[in-house]
Amino acid sequence: MRAFLSILVVGCSGPTESSETTPSSSVDTGTTLALDDWLADTHHRATLHREATGHVAVDIGTPQGPTRFIVDSGASVSVLAEDLAAQLGVSGAPGTLTSVTGLDLEGEPLGTLPVVVLDLGLPGTGVTGILGAPFLAQNHAVIDFGEEVLHHGSEAASDDAGAWLLEQGFDEVTLTVDLIDFLTLEGEVDGAGPLHTVVDTGAPTSVMALSAAEDLGLELEPAKGKAATVGGVVESFVTPTETLALGGLQVAVPQVLVLDLSNINGQLQAAGLPRIDLLVGGDLLLEHEGVLHYDAERMFLRL
């Protein structure tokens, strides 16, 4: 049985005066239309919805009616909120692995979905679950933040989709899918590192671990309020930066949110996995029209 690990940030004030991110205005290409061309024979498509919390979510059908699940590449298993689990008659103690049937993703049946039951801390949002990293990896996900589409299927995604993205001016970063299906890479902040980095679509904002910031001797300033995560409420800081290096790509980032990730990192290290130093969140993926290609183990960004 695999423990549930997630750094899902469910509430915090952003690291900048305005936490809104907008896609690049210099681009007007039909990214998803072309990706559909490459993936139509193997994949279904589902619309990504931007929630008020900053998360991206998809429409899920249940026997009790429609709901939404967050798409979270930083969750080691999919999740049902406690209320939805009770409505569906799903048994199992909170935090233990169980399964659910009868769900669909925009009409496509999800079969038997392994889940844990958990209090997500998102009351009043309409979000009642998480599609985690194993679902995304096993369903050969291609997640397109520029066109806000999740492509998923039962067969491997075409490598030609990645080649087409490069032709359209995207840059690529090589990723590694680790033992719990997290998308990982090596990063740096202003030339300092290396930092073990995870691409986390469940984090609306990119985050540096407090332990990593302290190891690098970075300047820390208190952020506005605290951050609520699945692991609890933690103190939040910001550190001024100029660039993040992601697998060799230089991405301009004026400052980064810093959180105490000791809870999640303690679980990772107990499982023999490296601690997380840096999370690439939805803000960066949205701004640079990110595309995550699980089968190719690539991230594509338009810089």
N, C-alpha and C positions, 0 to 999 in steps of 0.2 A: 504494500500500500504506500502510495507516494503522498507525502505531506503537501498541503497547499501552500505555495509560495507566491506572493504577489506584492508589488510595491505600488499598487493602484492608489494614486493620489485622488482623494475624493473631495478635497476642499482646501484651498489655501489662497491667500492673496498672491498675485503674480509677482515675478521678480522685477518687473519694470512698472513704470507708472501706468502703462496700458498693457493689459495682458492679452489683448486681441492680436491675432496674427492673420495676415491676409496673403493669399497667393500672389506670386509675382504678376504684375500687370503687363509685363512685356511679352507675354506668351498668349497665343490664341491658336492652339493646336488641338485637334480632336483626339486627345490621348486615349481615352477609353474606347472610342470607336475603333481605333487601330489595334488596341490591345484585344478588343472583342474579336477582331479579324483573326488574330493569332490564337486566341483561346476558345473560340466558339465551338470547336469540335470536342473539347474536353471539359469545359468549365461552365458553371452557372454564374450569374452576376447578381449581387445584392447591393442596394444603395447604402452608403455610409451617411448617417445623419449626425450632424454636429449638435451635441446636447448643450444646454445652458451651462453645465459644469465644465465644458471644454472637452469632454470625452467624445469619441466617435462610437456610434452604436448602429446596430442593424435591427430590422423588424423580424420578430420571431412569432410564429403562430403557436398557440397552445390550445388544449381542449377548453380552457377557460377564457379564451379570447386572445387578441394580439397584445404583444408587449415588446420591449426592446432589451437587447443584450449589448453590453460594451464589448468591442473587439480589443482584446488585451493580449498582446504578444509577450507581456511581462507577467502573466499568470501561469503557473505550472499545471493548472487543471481548470476546466470550466466550472462555473459556479451558478447555483440557484439561490436567490434570496429566500430567506426563511418563510416569508409570507407566501411566495409562489410555490415553494416546496409543499407547504401545508395544503394549499388549494389543489395541487396535483396528486396529493397522497404519497409523496416521496418520503420514504423513511430513512433514518440515519441520523446519528448524533451530529450536531454542528461541527464542521471541520473534518469529518471523516468521509472517505470516498464511497459514493453510491452511484446510482445511474438513474436516468430519466428517459422515457420514451414518449412519442406522440408530439414532438416538437417539429417545426419546419422553419426553414430560412427562406422567406418570400416564396413559399409554396413547395420548396424542395425538402423532402423529409430528412431529418437528421439521424434517424435510426436510434440506436441505443447510445446515449451521450453520457460518458462518465462525468460526474460532477461532485462537488462538495456543496453542502448547505451552509450558508454563511450570512451574517448580517452585513449587508453592503454599506450601510450608512448613507443611503441615497433616498430618503423618504421624499415623496412628492414629485419625483423626477420622471416616473414612468419606466425607469430602468430596473429590471428585476433579475438580471443575471449577467454572466460574463462568458464569452467564447474565448477560451484560453489558448495558450501556445500549442498544446498537443492537437487540438482540433484544427488549428491553422496549418500545422505541419502535415498532419495526416490527410488533410483535404487540399494539399498542394496550393495553398493560398497565394494569390498575387493581390496585394493591397495597394490600391491607387489613391493616394491622398489628393492628387491634383484634380481628378475627376470624381472623387468620393465614391469609389466602387470597391467592393470586396469580390474578387473572382475566386470561386472554389469549385473543386471537382474531384472525381474519383481516380483520375489519371494525372500523370506528371504534366506540368505546364511546359509549353514549348520554350526552348532557349531562344528561338527567333524573336520572341517578345522583347527580351533584353537587348538583342542586337538592334531591333527597331528603335528602342528608347535611346540608345547611343547615337543612332543616326539623327534623332530629333534634338540632339544637343545636351542630353543628360550626361552627367558623370556617374561612374559606378564605384561602389565600395564593396569589397569582398567581405562577406560575413561567414561566421561559423555557427551552425546549429548545434547547441551543446546537448548534454545528456537529458535535460528537462525541456528541450525544444526552444530554449531562449535563443534569440538572434544576437550574437556577440561579435565584437571587434575590438581592436586596440585603438585608444584615443589619447589625445593630449590636450591640455589647456595652456595656451600661450607658450607652447614648446615644452611644457613640463609633463612628465609622465614616465612610463606608460600607465594608462588607466584602463582597467578592465571595464568595457563599455557594453551595455545592453540596449538594444532598440526596443522601447517600451511604448506600444501604442495605447496602453492604458493610463499613461501619464500625460495629462494635458500640457505639462510644462517639462522641459528638460531639467534634470536634477543632477547635482553632484553630491556624493556622500560626504557627510561632515568629516569622517575619518580621513578620506582622501584629501579634502581641502586642508585639514590640519597637517597631514604628512607633507604637503607641498608648501606649507607656510603661507597660504593665501590670506589676503585681507578679507575679513568677514564683517558684514554689517547686518543688523537685525532687519528682517523683512516685516511687512505689515501683517501682524497676527501670526497664528500658528497654522500648521498643515495637518489635516486629518487624513490618515492613510488607513488601509485595512489593518495595519499593525497597531494603530492607535494614533493619538494626537502627539505631534512632535514639534519642537522648536524649529523655526525656519530662519534662514539667513540668505543674503545674496553676496556674491563676490564679483567685483568688476573684472571683466575679461575683454580680450580683443578677438581671439579666434579659438575655435575648437578644431583640432585635427582629427578627422574621422577616417581611419584607414588611408591616410595620405592626402585626403581632401581638406582644404582649409576653408572653414565656414565662419564668417564673421558673426560673432555673438557678443553684444556689449556687456552682458552680465548673466550669471547663472544662479538659479535657486539652489541653495544648499540645505539638505535635510539630514537628520540623524537616521541612518539606515541600519543601525546596529541590530534591530530586531530581525529583519530579513537576512542580513549578512550572517548573523549567528546561525540561522537555520541552514543557509547555503554552505557555510564552512563545516557545520556538523555533518552535512551530507557529502563532504569531500569536494565541494565545488568552490571556486574562487569567489571572493567578495565582489560586490558590485561597487565600482568607483564612480561611474557616470551613466546616466540614463539619457538616451536620445528620445525625447518625447514628441507629442503631437504638434507642439508649436513649431519645431524645426521642420518636421515632415510636411506640415501644411504650407509653411512659407516657401519651401523649396520643392513643392509638388512631388513629394517622395513616393517612390514605388518600391514595395518590398516583395521580392520574388523568392519564396521559400525554397523551391526545388533548385534554383540556380545559386542559392545562398548569396544573393546580391541585394544591395540597396542602391537605388538610382535617385539622384538629386539633381535638380536644375539650379545651378549656381549663377 
